[in-house]
């Protein structure tokens, strides 16, 4: 963040238009730079795809001690019931829809980049993505691995349920690409702006979404703390990069980017990572920021030219007035 005295001035008309858009400009320098942005890096969920997913199916792992898929879903829902994450919400909602009775879970905690852990009937239970299996060194039968990979290729996220180092089963969730996302990606491309995507989901899931949206730069299986590395990589060729995400999850990445855009934010935060705050979360809102910045830059350029022309005119008049007859 720059010194307050060196910050560029934002005109009243621009401020008014920003307010209409639900945009809070906390760092005018970042807003000014948005006119020249070359890469916009989006978090997949919430901007490109709907945050709420749907449970497609659940299946028991090879050798699972459970008796049914309902038992698998109820265990997962018990662990996820206190988690604040779209996947957790989807699993819990599906268990409610099926009127499943959930076991009691205690000591529930999030494991960044892996999932959620808790205790059920004195046994440790973990619910999370593929990174969980790697981190906990959980063995998975080849057939289960193939089925999970096939689900990923269809764009389905696979969540694994583990109890005491044994894989109990998998839950597949589908997501929906926003109807206007592909058209909006094309609008960015028309402005010569590259669109990149980052997600913690498996590579197959990310590629499935990227292919629908014509996004060439895809970064999958990235835990939140490593998103800043992705920003650094995109900046390495000299590109001006904007990161679009949520302050509570993506502060490091926003701080690394030249332009940090916080979505679903009213700017009322102590974090200085994002210089721009959007109350909404759509790609159209982000594109609106860029257009507004370009318009403000154009207006400032015209003002400078007008001042220069006026100065030249005055000087010319003075020269004529005071020149020897």
C-alpha positions as CSV (number, residue, x, y, z in Angstrom):
1,X,0.0,0.0,0.0
2,X,1.3,3.4,-1.0
3,X,1.8,6.5,1.2
4,X,-1.4,8.4,1.6
5,X,0.1,11.6,0.2
6,X,1.3,9.9,-3.0
7,X,-2.0,8.2,-3.8
8,X,-3.6,9.1,-7.2
9,X,-6.8,11.1,-6.9
10,X,-10.1,9.5,-7.8
11,X,-12.6,11.9,-9.3
12,X,-16.1,12.3,-7.7
13,X,-17.8,10.9,-10.8
14,X,-15.7,7.8,-10.7
15,X,-16.3,7.4,-7.0
16,X,-20.0,7.7,-7.6
17,X,-20.0,5.1,-10.4
18,X,-17.9,2.8,-8.2
19,X,-20.5,3.1,-5.4
20,X,-23.3,2.2,-7.9
21,X,-21.3,-0.9,-8.8
22,X,-20.8,-1.9,-5.2
23,X,-17.1,-1.2,-5.4
24,X,-15.1,0.2,-2.5
25,X,-11.7,1.6,-3.6
26,X,-9.3,1.4,-0.6
27,X,-6.2,1.7,-2.7
28,X,-6.5,4.3,-5.5
29,X,-3.1,3.1,-7.0
30,X,-4.5,-0.4,-7.5
31,X,-7.6,1.0,-9.1
32,X,-5.5,3.1,-11.5
33,X,-3.4,0.1,-12.4
34,X,-6.5,-1.9,-13.2
35,X,-6.7,-0.1,-16.5
36,X,-3.5,-1.8,-17.6
37,X,-4.1,-5.2,-16.1
38,X,-2.8,-8.1,-18.3
39,X,-3.8,-11.2,-16.4
40,X,-6.8,-11.8,-14.1
41,X,-6.5,-14.9,-11.9
42,X,-9.8,-16.2,-10.6
43,X,-10.6,-18.6,-7.9
44,X,-12.8,-21.2,-9.6
45,X,-15.6,-21.6,-7.1
46,X,-17.9,-18.6,-6.7
47,X,-16.8,-16.6,-9.7
48,X,-16.6,-19.2,-12.5
49,X,-18.8,-21.9,-11.0
50,X,-21.7,-21.8,-8.6
51,X,-20.4,-22.1,-5.0
52,X,-23.1,-24.6,-4.0
53,X,-22.5,-28.1,-5.4
54,X,-24.7,-31.1,-5.5
55,X,-24.0,-34.7,-4.4
56,X,-24.0,-36.9,-7.4
57,X,-23.4,-40.3,-5.7
58,X,-21.5,-41.9,-2.9
59,X,-19.8,-45.3,-2.9
60,X,-18.0,-47.5,-0.5
61,X,-14.2,-48.1,-0.9
62,X,-12.9,-51.6,-1.5
63,X,-12.7,-53.4,1.8
64,X,-14.8,-50.7,3.6
65,X,-16.2,-51.9,6.9
66,X,-19.3,-49.8,6.5
67,X,-22.6,-51.5,5.7
68,X,-24.2,-48.8,3.4
69,X,-23.7,-45.6,1.4
70,X,-26.1,-43.9,3.8
71,X,-23.7,-44.7,6.7
72,X,-20.9,-43.2,4.7
73,X,-22.8,-40.0,4.0
74,X,-24.0,-39.7,7.6
75,X,-20.4,-39.9,9.0
76,X,-19.2,-37.3,6.4
77,X,-22.1,-35.0,7.3
78,X,-21.4,-35.3,11.0
79,X,-17.8,-34.1,10.5
80,X,-18.8,-31.4,7.9
81,X,-21.8,-30.0,9.9
82,X,-19.8,-27.3,11.6
83,X,-17.5,-26.5,8.6
84,X,-18.0,-23.2,6.7
85,X,-17.3,-24.4,3.1
86,X,-19.6,-25.0,0.1
87,X,-18.7,-28.7,-0.2
88,X,-19.5,-29.2,3.5
89,X,-22.8,-27.4,3.0
90,X,-23.7,-29.7,0.1
91,X,-22.9,-32.9,2.0
92,X,-24.9,-31.8,5.0
93,X,-27.8,-30.7,2.9
94,X,-27.9,-34.1,1.1
95,X,-27.9,-35.9,4.5
96,X,-30.8,-33.8,5.6
97,X,-32.6,-34.4,2.3
98,X,-32.3,-38.2,2.9
99,X,-33.4,-37.7,6.6
100,X,-30.2,-39.5,7.8
101,X,-29.4,-39.6,11.5
102,X,-26.0,-38.2,12.2
103,X,-23.6,-39.6,14.8
104,X,-22.1,-37.2,17.3
105,X,-18.8,-35.6,16.3
106,X,-16.4,-33.8,18.6
107,X,-13.1,-31.9,18.3
108,X,-13.9,-31.0,14.7
109,X,-11.3,-28.8,13.1
110,X,-10.3,-27.7,9.6
111,X,-7.0,-28.9,8.1
112,X,-5.9,-26.2,5.6
113,X,-5.5,-27.6,2.1
114,X,-6.8,-31.1,3.1
115,X,-10.2,-31.0,4.6
116,X,-11.9,-31.5,8.0
117,X,-11.1,-33.8,10.9
118,X,-13.0,-34.9,14.0
119,X,-13.7,-37.7,16.4
120,X,-16.7,-40.0,16.2
121,X,-17.0,-42.8,18.8
122,X,-13.4,-42.3,19.9
123,X,-12.1,-42.8,16.4
124,X,-10.4,-40.2,14.2
125,X,-12.3,-39.3,11.1
126,X,-11.1,-37.2,8.2
127,X,-13.1,-35.8,5.3
128,X,-11.3,-34.1,2.4
129,X,-9.8,-34.1,-1.1
130,X,-7.0,-36.1,-2.7
131,X,-4.4,-34.1,-0.7
132,X,-5.8,-35.7,2.4
133,X,-4.9,-39.2,1.2
134,X,-1.4,-38.0,0.3
135,X,-0.8,-36.2,3.6
136,X,-2.0,-39.1,5.7
137,X,-0.5,-41.7,3.5
138,X,-3.8,-43.5,3.1
139,X,-3.8,-46.5,0.8
140,X,-6.4,-46.6,-2.0
141,X,-7.3,-49.7,-4.1
142,X,-6.6,-49.3,-7.8
143,X,-10.2,-49.7,-8.8
144,X,-11.2,-46.9,-6.5
145,X,-8.5,-44.7,-7.9
146,X,-9.6,-45.3,-11.4
147,X,-13.2,-44.6,-10.6
148,X,-12.2,-41.3,-8.8
149,X,-10.1,-40.3,-11.8
150,X,-13.1,-41.0,-14.1
151,X,-15.3,-38.8,-11.9
152,X,-12.8,-36.0,-12.1
153,X,-12.7,-36.2,-15.9
154,X,-16.5,-35.6,-15.8
155,X,-15.9,-32.5,-13.7
156,X,-17.0,-34.1,-10.4
157,X,-15.1,-33.4,-7.2
158,X,-14.4,-36.5,-5.2
159,X,-14.3,-36.2,-1.4
160,X,-12.7,-39.1,0.6
161,X,-13.9,-40.3,4.0
162,X,-11.2,-41.8,6.2
163,X,-11.4,-43.4,9.6
164,X,-8.3,-44.5,11.6
165,X,-6.1,-44.5,8.5
166,X,-8.6,-46.6,6.4
167,X,-10.5,-45.3,3.4
168,X,-14.2,-45.8,4.1
169,X,-15.6,-44.4,0.8
170,X,-15.9,-41.5,-1.6
171,X,-18.6,-38.9,-2.3
172,X,-18.9,-37.3,-5.7
173,X,-20.1,-33.8,-6.1
174,X,-21.0,-31.9,-9.3
175,X,-20.8,-28.2,-9.9
176,X,-22.4,-25.8,-12.4
177,X,-20.5,-23.3,-14.5
178,X,-22.3,-19.9,-14.5
179,X,-24.3,-19.5,-17.7
180,X,-22.6,-16.3,-18.7
181,X,-19.0,-17.3,-17.7
182,X,-17.8,-18.4,-21.2
183,X,-19.1,-15.2,-22.8
184,X,-17.5,-13.1,-20.1
185,X,-14.1,-14.9,-20.5
186,X,-14.3,-14.0,-24.2
187,X,-14.9,-10.3,-23.2
188,X,-11.7,-10.3,-21.2
189,X,-9.9,-11.9,-24.2
190,X,-11.3,-9.1,-26.4
191,X,-9.6,-6.6,-24.2
192,X,-6.3,-8.6,-24.6
193,X,-6.5,-9.7,-21.0
194,X,-5.5,-13.3,-20.1
195,X,-7.9,-15.2,-17.8
196,X,-6.3,-17.8,-15.4
197,X,-8.0,-20.1,-12.9
198,X,-6.8,-21.5,-9.6
199,X,-8.5,-24.1,-7.5
200,X,-7.8,-26.7,-4.8
201,X,-9.8,-29.3,-6.8
202,X,-8.2,-32.1,-8.7
203,X,-6.6,-31.5,-12.1
204,X,-9.4,-33.3,-14.0
205,X,-12.1,-31.2,-12.4
206,X,-10.2,-28.0,-13.2
207,X,-9.5,-28.9,-16.8
208,X,-13.2,-29.9,-17.3
209,X,-14.3,-26.4,-16.3
210,X,-11.4,-24.7,-18.2
211,X,-12.3,-26.4,-21.4
212,X,-15.9,-25.1,-21.2
213,X,-14.7,-21.6,-20.6
214,X,-11.8,-21.4,-23.0
215,X,-9.3,-20.8,-20.2
216,X,-5.7,-21.9,-21.1
217,X,-3.9,-21.2,-17.8
218,X,-5.1,-23.6,-15.1
219,X,-3.6,-24.2,-11.7
220,X,-5.2,-27.1,-9.9
221,X,-4.7,-28.9,-6.5
222,X,-3.3,-25.6,-5.1
223,X,-3.7,-25.2,-1.3
224,X,-4.6,-21.6,-0.1
225,X,-1.2,-20.8,1.2
226,X,0.4,-21.6,-2.2
227,X,-1.9,-19.4,-4.4
228,X,0.7,-16.6,-3.9
229,X,3.2,-18.8,-5.7
230,X,0.8,-18.9,-8.7
231,X,0.5,-15.1,-8.7
232,X,4.3,-14.9,-8.6
233,X,4.6,-17.3,-11.6
234,X,2.2,-15.2,-13.6
235,X,4.1,-12.0,-12.8
236,X,7.4,-13.6,-13.7
237,X,7.1,-12.5,-17.4
238,X,6.5,-8.9,-16.3
239,X,2.7,-9.1,-16.6
240,X,0.4,-7.0,-14.4
241,X,-1.7,-9.4,-12.4
242,X,-5.0,-9.1,-10.6
243,X,-6.1,-11.7,-8.2
244,X,-9.8,-12.2,-7.5
245,X,-10.8,-14.0,-4.3
246,X,-11.9,-13.7,-0.7
247,X,-10.0,-11.8,1.9
248,X,-10.3,-14.5,4.6
249,X,-8.9,-17.2,2.3
250,X,-6.7,-15.5,-0.2
251,X,-4.9,-12.6,1.5
252,X,-1.4,-13.8,0.6
253,X,-2.3,-14.1,-3.1
254,X,-3.9,-10.7,-3.1
255,X,-0.9,-9.1,-1.4
256,X,1.4,-10.7,-4.0
257,X,-0.7,-9.4,-7.0
258,X,-0.4,-5.9,-8.2
259,X,-4.2,-5.6,-7.9
260,X,-6.1,-7.4,-5.2
261,X,-9.9,-7.7,-5.7
262,X,-11.9,-9.0,-2.8
263,X,-15.3,-10.4,-3.7
264,X,-18.3,-10.5,-1.4
265,X,-16.6,-7.7,0.6
266,X,-17.8,-4.3,1.7
267,X,-14.3,-3.2,2.5
268,X,-14.9,-3.2,6.3
269,X,-11.8,-5.3,7.1
270,X,-8.4,-4.7,8.8
271,X,-6.7,-6.6,6.0
272,X,-4.7,-4.4,3.6
273,X,-4.2,-7.2,1.1
274,X,-6.9,-6.1,-1.3
275,X,-7.1,-2.6,-2.7
276,X,-10.5,-3.1,-4.3
277,X,-13.6,-4.6,-2.6
278,X,-16.7,-5.8,-4.5
279,X,-19.9,-6.5,-2.7
280,X,-20.8,-8.9,-5.6
281,X,-18.7,-11.8,-6.9
282,X,-19.5,-12.0,-10.6
283,X,-16.9,-11.9,-13.5
284,X,-19.0,-9.0,-14.9
285,X,-18.3,-7.0,-11.8
286,X,-14.6,-7.5,-12.2
287,X,-14.8,-6.5,-15.8
288,X,-16.7,-3.5,-14.8
289,X,-13.8,-2.4,-12.5
290,X,-11.4,-2.6,-15.5
291,X,-13.7,-0.6,-17.8
292,X,-14.2,2.0,-15.1
293,X,-10.5,2.3,-14.5
294,X,-9.9,2.7,-18.3
295,X,-12.5,5.4,-18.5
296,X,-11.0,7.3,-15.6
297,X,-7.5,7.0,-17.1
298,X,-8.9,8.3,-20.5
299,X,-10.6,11.2,-18.8
300,X,-7.4,12.1,-16.9
301,X,-5.4,11.9,-20.2
302,X,-7.9,14.2,-21.9
303,X,-7.6,16.6,-19.0
304,X,-3.8,16.7,-19.1
305,X,-3.9,17.3,-22.9
306,X,-6.4,20.1,-22.4
307,X,-4.2,21.8,-19.8
308,X,-1.2,21.4,-22.1
309,X,-3.0,22.9,-25.1
310,X,-4.3,25.7,-23.0
311,X,-0.8,26.4,-21.7
312,X,0.7,26.4,-25.2
313,X,-2.0,28.8,-26.3
314,X,-1.4,31.2,-23.5
315,X,2.4,31.1,-24.1
316,X,1.8,31.7,-27.8
317,X,-0.4,34.7,-27.1
318,X,2.2,36.1,-24.7
319,X,5.0,35.7,-27.2
320,X,2.9,37.6,-29.8
321,X,2.0,40.2,-27.3
322,X,5.5,41.0,-26.1
323,X,7.4,40.3,-29.3
324,X,9.2,43.4,-30.8
325,X,7.1,45.2,-33.4
